[in-house]
Amino acid sequence: MPNPSQNFDILLLAAGMSRRMGSDNKLLMPFGKKRLIRHVAERVLGMGVGRLTVVTGHESRDVSQEISDLPLTICHNPDFEAGQMSSVRAGSRGIAADSKGMMVALSDMPFLTSKDYLFLYESFLEQESSRILVPFFGEERGNPIIVPPDLISVIAEGGLNAGCKKLVRDHPDKVKKIEAPSTAFVSDLDTRLDYSLALDRTLISKGLCC
């Protein structure tokens, strides 16, 4: 389990409306023997570092119930319909002043392992500059990102959109790119096809298919 004394924070964004998935909330859909939100939250917790805050919005009660027994904090974003960045701002407002950094992770990336999250954290500690760490797999930008302490309050106040895909282009001085070790950093679930392919991939990896 995470060690809160390390003064590092993780925001797990779980507020979206899953419009491209249809009528279902993708975070409540089965993934293996668990719901997707619990599967991802447990992997984040498995890195053993920091304080985890899950930012909820759409169907907040149901999402919260799935993870209510885990060692984390729930932060509800009442403005979740305004988009992902509103959830980043809502979560970052609760970050303690002594935080050494803030990881912003997505709840629909099931293939990231605890070791992947830890890899990103350790890479952040190793960098000498105070910039936002952004993983790339080839030319494709990935997630999670890690925000240095001095930019957390800027984001909380709306002064910087750290979730924007144009961040690297518009603010190169604030970004540190790192090569991601696998496609897990760029693999999320937006559509029914994504979900179906992810389930097939999981079955194949376990030798239960084909």
C-alpha positions in Angstrom: 0.0 0.0 0.0 1.1 3.6 -0.6 3.3 5.4 2.0 1.6 8.8 2.5 4.7 10.1 4.4 6.5 10.4 1.1 4.5 13.6 0.4 3.6 12.6 -3.2 0.1 12.8 -4.6 -1.8 10.9 -7.3 -5.0 12.1 -8.8 -7.0 9.4 -10.5 -9.6 11.0 -12.8 -12.9 9.1 -12.7 -15.4 11.8 -13.4 -16.1 11.5 -17.2 -19.5 10.6 -18.8 -18.1 7.9 -21.1 -20.2 9.3 -24.0 -18.3 7.3 -26.7 -19.0 4.1 -24.8 -22.7 4.5 -25.2 -25.2 4.2 -22.3 -22.8 2.5 -19.9 -20.3 4.1 -17.6 -17.1 2.4 -18.7 -15.6 2.6 -15.2 -18.3 0.4 -13.9 -17.9 -2.2 -16.6 -16.3 -5.6 -15.8 -12.6 -6.0 -16.4 -11.4 -9.4 -15.3 -13.1 -10.2 -12.0 -13.5 -6.5 -11.0 -15.0 -3.3 -12.2 -12.6 -1.1 -14.3 -12.3 1.6 -11.7 -11.3 -0.8 -9.0 -8.9 -2.6 -11.3 -7.0 0.6 -12.1 -7.2 2.0 -8.5 -5.6 -1.1 -7.1 -2.8 -0.9 -9.6 -2.1 2.7 -8.7 -2.1 1.8 -5.0 0.2 -1.1 -5.8 3.0 1.3 -6.6 3.4 1.8 -2.9 4.0 5.6 -3.1 2.0 8.6 -2.1 -1.5 9.6 -1.4 -4.3 8.6 -3.8 -7.2 10.9 -4.5 -10.0 9.7 -6.9 -11.9 12.5 -8.5 -15.4 11.5 -9.3 -18.3 13.2 -11.2 -20.6 11.2 -13.4 -22.4 8.5 -11.4 -20.2 9.5 -8.4 -22.1 7.3 -5.9 -21.7 4.1 -7.9 -18.1 4.8 -8.7 -17.3 5.6 -5.1 -19.0 2.5 -3.8 -16.7 0.3 -6.0 -13.6 1.6 -4.2 -14.9 2.7 -0.8 -12.9 0.1 1.1 -9.6 1.1 -0.4 -7.0 3.5 1.2 -7.8 6.6 -0.8 -9.7 9.9 -0.7 -12.7 10.7 -2.8 -13.0 14.2 -4.3 -16.3 15.0 -6.1 -16.1 17.4 -9.0 -19.5 19.1 -9.3 -18.4 20.7 -12.6 -17.4 17.4 -14.2 -19.4 18.2 -17.3 -17.0 21.0 -18.1 -14.4 18.4 -19.0 -11.3 16.6 -17.8 -9.3 19.7 -16.8 -12.1 20.8 -14.4 -11.4 17.5 -12.5 -7.7 18.1 -12.5 -8.3 21.5 -11.0 -10.8 20.2 -8.5 -8.4 17.5 -7.3 -5.3 19.7 -7.2 -7.0 22.2 -4.9 -6.9 19.6 -2.2 -3.2 18.8 -2.6 -1.1 19.6 0.5 1.4 22.4 0.3 4.2 20.0 1.2 3.6 17.8 -1.8 6.7 16.9 -3.8 4.7 16.2 -7.0 1.3 15.3 -8.4 0.7 12.4 -10.8 -2.4 12.8 -12.9 -3.7 9.4 -14.0 -6.7 8.2 -16.0 -9.1 5.5 -14.9 -9.6 4.0 -18.3 -6.0 2.7 -18.8 -6.2 -0.9 -17.6 -2.9 -2.2 -19.0 -0.7 0.0 -16.8 0.8 -2.0 -14.0 2.0 -0.9 -10.6 5.6 -1.1 -11.9 4.7 1.2 -14.8 3.4 3.9 -12.3 6.5 3.4 -10.2 8.7 3.7 -13.3 7.2 7.1 -14.0 7.5 8.2 -10.3 11.2 7.2 -10.2 11.9 9.0 -13.5 10.3 12.1 -12.0 12.6 11.9 -9.0 15.7 11.5 -11.3 15.0 14.6 -13.4 17.0 17.7 -12.5 14.5 20.2 -13.9 11.2 21.3 -12.4 9.1 20.4 -15.4 5.9 18.3 -16.1 7.0 14.8 -16.9 5.1 13.5 -20.0 5.5 9.9 -21.3 5.7 9.3 -25.0 5.5 6.0 -26.9 7.2 6.9 -30.2 5.5 10.1 -31.3 2.3 9.4 -29.4 1.8 11.3 -26.1 0.8 9.1 -23.2 -0.4 9.2 -19.6 -0.1 9.6 -16.6 1.8 12.8 -16.3 3.6 14.2 -13.2 3.4 17.8 -12.2 6.2 19.4 -10.1 5.3 21.2 -6.9 5.6 24.7 -8.1 3.0 24.2 -10.9 0.3 22.4 -8.8 -1.1 25.7 -7.5 -0.9 27.2 -11.0 -3.1 24.4 -12.3 -5.5 24.6 -9.3 -6.0 28.3 -10.1 -6.6 27.5 -13.8 -3.4 29.1 -15.0 -2.2 26.1 -16.9 -4.0 23.3 -18.7 -1.8 20.3 -18.0 -4.2 17.9 -19.7 -4.2 19.7 -23.0 -2.7 17.7 -25.9 -1.1 21.0 -27.0 0.8 21.3 -23.8 4.1 20.1 -25.3 3.8 22.4 -28.3 2.6 25.5 -26.4 4.8 25.2 -23.3 7.9 23.3 -24.3 9.8 25.0 -21.5 7.5 23.4 -18.9 7.6 19.8 -20.3 10.1 17.0 -19.9 9.4 14.1 -22.3 10.3 10.6 -21.4 10.2 7.4 -23.6 7.5 5.0 -22.2 8.5 1.4 -22.1 5.3 0.0 -23.4 2.0 0.7 -25.3 0.2 0.6 -22.0 1.0 4.3 -21.6 -1.0 5.1 -24.7 -3.8 2.5 -24.4 -7.1 3.7 -23.1 -10.7 2.6 -23.4 -13.0 5.1 -25.2 -15.3 2.9 -27.3 -17.0 -0.4 -27.3 -14.4 -1.7 -29.8 -11.6 -0.5 -27.5 -13.3 -2.4 -24.6 -13.8 -5.6 -26.6 -10.2 -5.6 -27.9 -9.0 -5.0 -24.4 -10.9 -8.0 -23.0 -9.6 -10.2 -25.9 -6.0 -9.0 -25.2 -6.5 -9.9 -21.5 -7.8 -13.4 -22.3 -4.9 -14.0 -24.7 -2.3 -12.9 -22.2 -3.8 -15.4 -19.7 -3.8 -18.2 -22.2 -7.6 -18.5 -22.1 -8.2 -17.7 -25.7 -7.1 -18.8 -29.1 
